[in-house]
Amino acid sequence: MKKESKYQAVVSFLKKGIESGKFPTGSRLPSIRQLSQDFHCSKDTIQRALLELRHEQYLYAKPQSGYYVLEQGQHQDLEIEVTDEHASAYDDFRLCVNETLIGRENYLFNYYDNQEGLEELRQSVHQLLFDQALYCKPDQLVLTSGTQQALFILSQINFPSEGEEILVEQPTYHRMNRLLVAQGLAYRIIERRIDGIDLEELEEQFKFGKIKFFYTIPRFHYPLGHSYSDQEKRAILDLANQYGVYIVEDDYLGDLDPKKGQTFHYLDTEDRVIYIKSFSTSLFPALRITALILPNALKKAFVSYKNILDYDSNLIMQKALSLYIDSQLFEKNRLARLTLQENYQAQIKEVLEKTPVPCPTILYTMVSCLI
C-alpha cells in the first residue's frame, strides 16, 4: 500500500477535523507555521494543502489573519464573473494568485536574481514534465516571459554547430516569421504539407545549408493541424544527428494531445532538442510563462543573454503557477479541456458528415485541434 504523503496527511487531518466538528464553522485553523511544525514539513506543503481545501470550499482566508472554516454548503461570492469555458480555470488560478499574496510580501518588495526562473516553479514544472514522459534534469529547465522571448534568445546566441541559418517550416507560427524578417536573420524554408515534409529535401537542407537550428511544431501544427508520426520524428531526428543540426520543438498544444504521442525530446539521445512548453496556450494568453528544456551545451549562453533582456519573469505569477501545478489544478484543467475538445470534435464531425459539399480534411483538423 502506497504511503500517504505529508501533503495528503495534512489534507486528511483538516478535512476530518472540519467534518467531525473539531474545527467548527467560523473557527480559525492553526497557523501555517504551527501546522508545518506539527507535521514536520515545509510551509509550502501546508499552503498547498490549504489551497486544496479552499478550492473544495472547506475554508476561506482573511488577509493578515489566517484561514477559517466555511459552513458546509456555503460558497464564497466571486468578485468577477467569467461566463466562458475558461471560467473554472480562471477561478482556480485566481485562488492561487491570492494564496501567493497571503504572507508573501517578499514576492512584492524583494528582488530575486534568478535568470533561470523561480526555483519552486522549476521544480513543479520538472515534475509535470516527468509525468508527461519528458525527462530532464532540473538544471536544464529555464523559464522565459513567453515563447516569443525564448525564440528571440535562441535566434541570437551562438550554437556549437556554428550554423548561421535558421530552417523553418512554411507555413508556420506567424510570429516566428515576423521575428526572422524583423531582425534580418538568415533563414531557409521547407514546405510543410498536410501529409508532412519531404525528408529528402530536409536532408538536402541539412547537408548543404549552414543550419543553426530547425524550428518545428510537431504536434497540431499551426496552421495546418498536422502532427508528425513517431516514425517521421525518428527520421527527422536521425538526419539532425547525422548533420549536427539542433531541433527547436515548439510543443504549444502538447497538453491537448489525447494520444500522448512521443516528442522529439523523448526520442533524442544526442542532446540536440530544445523543447518549448507554453503555459500561455494551456491556460491564459496573458500569463506569458514558457518553460524550456535546454541542451547542456546551450544553457549558459541562453541564460547569459536572457540576463541582458530582463531580470526575471513576474515572480507572483510564477509562484501562483507553481501552486496551480502542485495542487493538481493544472491537470484538472487539462482533462476538462480534453473533454471539451472531444465534445467539439464530435459536433464538428456530425456537421461535416451532413454537409452536402465535401469539406477538406484540413477544416476538421484545424478546428478540432485548436479548441
CORUR-V538796 format. One record per residue. N is the residue number from 1. RES is the residue in one letter. SS is DSSP state (H for helix, E for strand, C for the rest). D_FIRST is the distance of its C-alpha to the first C-alpha in Angstrom with 2 decimals. Layout:
N_RES_SS_D_FIRST, N_RES_SS_D_FIRST
This chain:
1_M_C_0.00, 2_K_C_3.80, 3_K_C_6.34, 4_E_C_9.08, 5_S_C_12.23, 6_K_H_15.56, 7_Y_H_16.99, 8_Q_H_14.52, 9_A_H_14.92, 10_V_H_18.67, 11_V_H_18.74, 12_S_H_16.90, 13_F_H_19.19, 14_L_H_22.30, 15_K_H_21.65, 16_K_H_21.21, 17_G_H_24.26, 18_I_H_26.33, 19_E_H_25.47, 20_S_H_26.10, 21_G_C_29.33, 22_K_C_28.47, 23_F_C_29.51, 24_P_C_32.39, 25_T_C_33.99, 26_G_C_36.05, 27_S_C_34.60, 28_R_E_33.88, 29_L_C_30.39, 30_P_C_30.06, 31_S_C_31.17, 32_I_H_29.05, 33_R_H_30.14, 34_Q_H_29.17, 35_L_H_25.66, 36_S_H_25.15, 37_Q_H_26.34, 38_D_H_24.23, 39_F_H_20.94, 40_H_C_22.22, 41_C_C_21.93, 42_S_C_24.60, 43_K_H_26.83, 44_D_H_25.85, 45_T_H_22.21, 46_I_H_23.71, 47_Q_H_26.16, 48_R_H_23.60, 49_A_H_21.87, 50_L_H_25.36, 51_L_H_26.32, 52_E_H_23.55, 53_L_H_24.66, 54_R_H_28.24, 55_H_H_27.49, 56_E_C_26.01, 57_Q_C_29.19, 58_Y_C_27.85, 59_L_E_29.96, 60_Y_E_33.16, 61_A_E_34.57, 62_K_E_38.00, 63_P_C_39.35, 64_Q_C_40.01, 65_S_C_38.56, 66_G_E_34.82, 67_Y_E_32.35, 68_Y_E_33.17, 69_V_E_31.56, 70_L_C_32.85, 71_E_C_33.93, 72_Q_C_31.47, 73_G_C_32.99, 74_Q_C_35.22, 75_H_C_35.39, 76_Q_C_37.10, 77_D_C_40.08, 78_L_C_40.03, 79_E_C_43.05, 80_I_C_43.38, 81_E_C_43.02, 82_V_C_41.82, 83_T_C_42.34, 84_D_C_41.28, 85_E_C_38.00, 86_H_C_36.95, 87_A_H_37.04, 88_S_H_33.32, 89_A_H_32.73, 90_Y_H_35.71, 91_D_H_34.54, 92_D_H_31.09, 93_F_H_32.71, 94_R_H_35.36, 95_L_H_32.74, 96_C_H_31.41, 97_V_H_35.01, 98_N_H_35.63, 99_E_H_32.60, 100_T_H_33.97, 101_L_H_37.29, 102_I_C_36.02, 103_G_C_36.57, 104_R_C_36.81, 105_E_C_40.56, 106_N_H_40.16, 107_Y_H_39.38, 108_L_H_42.74, 109_F_H_45.03, 110_N_C_43.80, 111_Y_C_43.76, 112_Y_C_41.10, 113_D_C_42.58, 114_N_C_39.74, 115_Q_C_41.09, 116_E_C_37.78, 117_G_C_36.34, 118_L_C_34.31, 119_E_H_31.60, 120_E_H_28.97, 121_L_H_29.78, 122_R_H_29.80, 123_Q_H_26.28, 124_S_H_25.21, 125_V_H_27.15, 126_H_H_25.79, 127_Q_H_22.19, 128_L_H_23.60, 129_L_H_25.51, 130_F_H_22.64, 131_D_H_20.69, 132_Q_C_23.95, 133_A_C_24.28, 134_L_C_26.99, 135_Y_C_26.40, 136_C_C_28.56, 137_K_C_28.82, 138_P_H_28.94, 139_D_H_32.54, 140_Q_H_33.59, 141_L_E_33.09, 142_V_E_36.12, 143_L_E_36.63, 144_T_E_40.01, 145_S_C_41.87, 146_G_C_41.47, 147_T_H_41.85, 148_Q_H_45.62, 149_Q_H_45.50, 150_A_H_43.19, 151_L_H_45.59, 152_F_H_48.58, 153_I_H_47.29, 154_L_H_46.43, 155_S_H_49.95, 156_Q_H_51.49, 157_I_C_49.84, 158_N_C_50.88, 159_F_C_48.67, 160_P_C_48.68, 161_S_C_50.28, 162_E_C_53.24, 163_G_C_53.44, 164_E_C_55.44, 165_E_E_54.80, 166_I_E_51.88, 167_L_E_51.20, 168_V_E_50.11, 169_E_E_49.66, 170_Q_E_52.14, 171_P_C_51.49, 172_T_C_48.78, 173_Y_C_47.54, 174_H_H_50.84, 175_R_H_50.15, 176_M_H_49.62, 177_N_H_53.07, 178_R_H_54.54, 179_L_H_53.03, 180_L_H_54.70, 181_V_H_58.04, 182_A_H_58.25, 183_Q_H_57.78, 184_G_C_60.00, 185_L_C_57.36, 186_A_C_58.00, 187_Y_E_55.86, 188_R_E_55.82, 189_I_E_54.54, 190_I_E_53.12, 191_E_E_53.09, 192_R_C_49.78, 193_R_E_50.24, 194_I_C_48.23, 195_D_C_47.45, 196_G_E_46.67, 197_I_C_48.95, 198_D_C_51.35, 199_L_H_49.66, 200_E_H_53.07, 201_E_H_54.34, 202_L_H_51.23, 203_E_H_51.94, 204_E_H_55.54, 205_Q_H_54.49, 206_F_H_52.14, 207_K_H_54.77, 208_F_H_57.89, 209_G_C_56.67, 210_K_C_55.75, 211_I_E_52.38, 212_K_E_50.42, 213_F_E_47.47, 214_F_E_46.78, 215_Y_E_45.48, 216_T_E_43.58, 217_I_C_41.52, 218_P_C_39.54, 219_R_C_37.65, 220_F_C_39.57, 221_H_C_42.70, 222_Y_C_44.91, 223_P_C_47.24, 224_L_C_46.92, 225_G_C_43.34, 226_H_C_42.96, 227_S_C_39.84, 228_Y_C_40.06, 229_S_C_38.37, 230_D_H_36.13, 231_Q_H_39.08, 232_E_H_41.44, 233_K_H_39.20, 234_R_H_39.06, 235_A_H_42.83, 236_I_H_43.50, 237_L_H_41.25, 238_D_H_43.00, 239_L_H_46.33, 240_A_H_45.23, 241_N_H_44.17, 242_Q_H_47.39, 243_Y_H_49.62, 244_G_C_47.73, 245_V_C_47.02, 246_Y_E_44.21, 247_I_E_42.44, 248_V_E_41.73, 249_E_E_39.04, 250_D_E_39.28, 251_D_C_36.14, 252_Y_C_37.16, 253_L_C_35.54, 254_G_H_32.53, 255_D_H_30.18, 256_L_H_31.89, 257_D_C_31.56, 258_P_C_29.56, 259_K_C_29.83, 260_K_C_28.35, 261_G_C_30.98, 262_Q_C_30.95, 263_T_C_32.84, 264_F_H_35.60, 265_H_H_33.50, 266_Y_H_30.67, 267_L_H_33.34, 268_D_C_35.26, 269_T_C_35.44, 270_E_C_38.59, 271_D_C_37.61, 272_R_C_40.19, 273_V_E_38.38, 274_I_E_38.53, 275_Y_E_35.87, 276_I_E_36.72, 277_K_E_34.40, 278_S_E_36.15, 279_F_H_34.51, 280_S_H_37.89, 281_T_H_37.55, 282_S_H_33.98, 283_L_C_34.80, 284_F_C_38.38, 285_P_H_41.41, 286_A_H_42.38, 287_L_H_39.13, 288_R_C_40.48, 289_I_C_37.51, 290_T_E_36.89, 291_A_E_34.55, 292_L_E_35.75, 293_I_E_34.20, 294_L_C_37.19, 295_P_C_38.10, 296_N_H_38.64, 297_A_H_42.35, 298_L_H_42.80, 299_K_H_40.73, 300_K_H_43.29, 301_A_H_46.15, 302_F_H_44.19, 303_V_H_43.15, 304_S_H_46.69, 305_Y_H_48.27, 306_K_H_45.91, 307_N_H_47.09, 308_I_H_50.58, 309_L_H_49.59, 310_D_C_47.51, 311_Y_C_45.61, 312_D_C_42.30, 313_S_C_40.95, 314_N_C_40.70, 315_L_H_38.34, 316_I_H_37.61, 317_M_H_36.66, 318_Q_H_34.54, 319_K_H_32.58, 320_A_H_32.31, 321_L_H_31.01, 322_S_H_28.39, 323_L_H_27.16, 324_Y_H_27.46, 325_I_H_25.23, 326_D_H_22.58, 327_S_C_22.39, 328_Q_C_21.72, 329_L_H_25.22, 330_F_H_26.48, 331_E_H_23.96, 332_K_H_24.84, 333_N_H_28.48, 334_R_H_28.07, 335_L_H_26.56, 336_A_H_29.34, 337_R_H_31.93, 338_L_H_30.74, 339_T_H_31.07, 340_L_H_34.48, 341_Q_H_35.51, 342_E_H_34.67, 343_N_H_36.70, 344_Y_H_39.60, 345_Q_H_39.55, 346_A_H_39.82, 347_Q_H_42.72, 348_I_H_44.46, 349_K_H_44.18, 350_E_H_45.68, 351_V_H_48.54, 352_L_H_49.33, 353_E_H_49.41, 354_K_H_51.99, 355_T_C_54.07, 356_P_C_57.30, 357_V_C_57.73, 358_P_C_55.35, 359_C_C_53.03, 360_P_C_51.98, 361_T_H_48.36, 362_I_H_48.23, 363_L_H_48.67, 364_Y_H_45.54, 365_T_H_43.54, 366_M_H_44.75, 367_V_H_44.28, 368_S_H_40.85, 369_C_H_39.26, 370_L_C_40.79, 371_I_C_39.57
